[in-house]
């Protein structure tokens, strides 16, 4: 018997047309592979979609493909992920479940003593018993695991699979994911297979009492950092598991996505001019045609602003040579001359004030109204204005000029000023 | 003053050694606290010695005893015995408290001659106000009497950044005290703690423990090497986290051995231990021009030390495995150290179950984490962000293993000694527990500004503690010797006088303040 395990597909994440195409292709290829390999069922533990209700384009191709899988007689078992969950069952996941293309696994009962019982779902064809819990953002689902009635889950005989969406501390391979992971001990013991979602790289490990804890990783990309990992050779795909009474094998099936080039520049103790120069030189050395290009600048400049590192020229040049998509990462770029220090406060308002107050001293302007307490007040006003939400029934082409004009008014400028 | 409450009267002595006559029918104890009422203030005094006094000369008393013992006369009584024979107590002033504003000052004068004294009560201790972000250590104790209404709270941030020493011999309530302190750290996120728990006794795997605190889910993190209980983490540290300098000051390494380790680290910072373990000593060439014979011998010793200390083996697939599963050479535990440091930086209490590790391995694990923590705090100071970080403390048992005189003389400084000497500047402190204060250098002892002294039978140890205390305890030798289980004296720059306390039983704290399940239902999506 055979099942497939995919996760973190993040359909609808990509905004660039060429990447949207790849996102769709990878998903469809994965599903086709499941059909051609005649898997008995498919597990998707969360983040199938990037948001709970993605755009219609995404829904259309997802429905079409899931229908094919359904017509091939392959059930798909899912739990919500931190991206596509809805507390009121208002997710495209629920729509797919309603029409019968997929099955939601979470069958939880909240008991009076504040414990949570989970029922198993039994796969008709194989008899595999499947239970699972959805994932919430920033580890808020941890409470469910702490209250889980594990005894009944652990006492259940047979071939058992547990679906979950969350990082496991013991399997973290990267730093980051702060507060977004939980100890393995929170998962019920003694299942044959733990189908994980949320961690974006393939990882398969076994522990005493928790054998076969597996993350297939994202098949393409769900965060911008995934593209960088892809460029650095990270294999993407899904997992096929052969089993009878026990797991016999766990195979990673690679699904190729596209070609990449990466341009990395270390900015430590350098000025922006030399970095711009290096970027130009390095971009000449690559063939960008039909590839995703990752430009990564990281380090601390000796002087100047981070904005002085100019990517726009290189971007144009690479686009002129038919680059498919250019992803720029300057998050790790700072400057000795000007770097934002964090500040604490009792509330959001206080934090904003403290951050501005602590950092405004670094600025050098000829306009006194931009400095000191006046500058802090101005910055807070501007921040508030730029954070204005879209009004009900307001169109984007109305929203943007409204916010822009209000922001300019705060600065005492007109949009025709230059 | 109520005549019934009077326990004695000042009859002589000098400052710091006042003699009082005990009132008949009362029963003064070593350590008893007394009050002498003055104008607008009162003195708190403490008994440090007791002796007999009598209006009859010694020789006469001895003769009367002879008559009683040898001639069998049974009906011998003293005439007005309570007047003729009595107890003299030697007392010392601890503090002067001004009634108007509850101000506490160090006393500089004697109580009035012939002044009558009474035992202290809760109303005299109103100055013991709980301030914000304090930790509870116990109740004021007068002799063996506990004044339940007088709770002693210490300013958490000050105390832990200025280091804490807990000198105690076995069986005097050390674990109970540490658990009590940690329990109160869990109340807030003002102090982060790394606890190297060599006996796996603090978390409470099998009985009451820190896990029972109502905020344990948020503020307590527990790491254990095997079968972690629900919600706990597996203690796995990847060998990549270890650097050669983590061994310095912990184990004895000759210069060539250290050089061999450093060279391996330089060649392969991530896999240097695996490389060293898997290298054939005979084939090893140190560097061009290096002496192979020397390298082979050195390498063999280094391999043996690594194997023994870290419990490492090479399996048949040439993978380095750790017998107690704490160290991993593959992909596990790569972020454990970072996670632990981050938790401490968030003011959490991190308990590491090191019961399966050998002495040195435990210290190395602590060293890896403490080094990273101190570095982070140093960086925070450099960037002006230190004020926003909670104080961090490293709780370590058998402290002389790392800050003992012989260790520091024979080896380089280790991280614990560094923290003891300079950690205060960076808000990182030590909470050192020891049976042997006398082997810790005076410079380090003097830096430990809070000492919670539990009972100690060994005179040499008492002398070392007394010599380095923040208050004058020169007359407290007998007092310390007679401390019963759970009784302690707090000597600290953060308390107005050396405070005698009774630490409550941890189990009682758990019973009264532990978390209880909240009835209700949790919504699951």
Contacts between the chains, C-beta under 8 A, distances in Angstrom:
chain1	res1	chain2	res2	distance
A	80	B	525	6.3
A	85	B	525	5.9
A	86	B	525	7.3
A	87	B	523	7.6
A	87	B	525	5.1
A	89	B	525	7.9
A	106	B	524	6.7
A	106	B	525	7.4
A	108	B	524	3.8
A	110	B	521	3.9
A	110	B	522	5.3
A	110	B	523	6.6
A	110	B	524	6.2
A	111	B	521	7.1
A	112	B	519	6.8
A	112	B	521	6.8
A	113	B	517	6.7
A	113	B	519	6.9
A	114	B	517	6.1
A	114	B	518	6.0
A	114	B	519	6.4
A	114	B	520	5.3
A	114	B	521	6.6
A	114	B	522	6.1
A	116	B	522	6.2
A	116	B	524	5.9
A	133	B	524	7.3
A	134	B	524	7.8
A	134	B	525	5.5
A	136	B	525	7.6
A	143	B	522	6.5
A	144	B	522	6.8
A	144	B	524	5.8
A	146	B	217	6.7
A	146	B	230	7.4
A	146	B	231	6.1
A	147	B	522	5.8
A	150	B	230	7.1
A	169	B	233	5.5
A	169	B	234	7.8
A	169	B	335	7.7
A	169	B	336	8.0
A	169	B	339	6.6
A	170	B	233	7.3
A	170	B	234	5.1
A	170	B	236	6.6
A	170	B	332	6.4
A	170	B	333	7.7
A	171	B	332	7.8
A	172	B	334	7.0
A	172	B	335	4.6
A	172	B	339	7.7
A	173	B	331	5.8
A	173	B	334	6.0
A	173	B	335	7.8
A	174	B	335	7.4
A	175	B	335	5.6
A	175	B	338	5.3
A	178	B	342	6.7
A	183	B	228	6.4
A	183	B	231	6.3
A	183	B	232	6.0
A	183	B	233	4.3
A	183	B	234	7.1
A	184	B	228	7.6
A	184	B	234	6.5
A	185	B	228	4.2
A	185	B	229	6.4
A	185	B	230	5.3
A	185	B	231	6.0
A	185	B	232	5.2
A	185	B	233	7.2
A	185	B	234	7.4
A	186	B	230	6.2
A	186	B	231	5.8
A	203	B	331	7.8
A	205	B	331	7.8
A	205	B	332	7.2
A	207	B	234	7.2
A	208	B	226	7.0
A	208	B	227	6.8
A	209	B	227	7.0
A	341	B	383	6.3
A	341	B	384	6.5
A	341	B	385	6.5
A	342	B	385	6.9
A	342	B	388	7.7
A	343	B	388	7.5
A	344	B	388	5.0
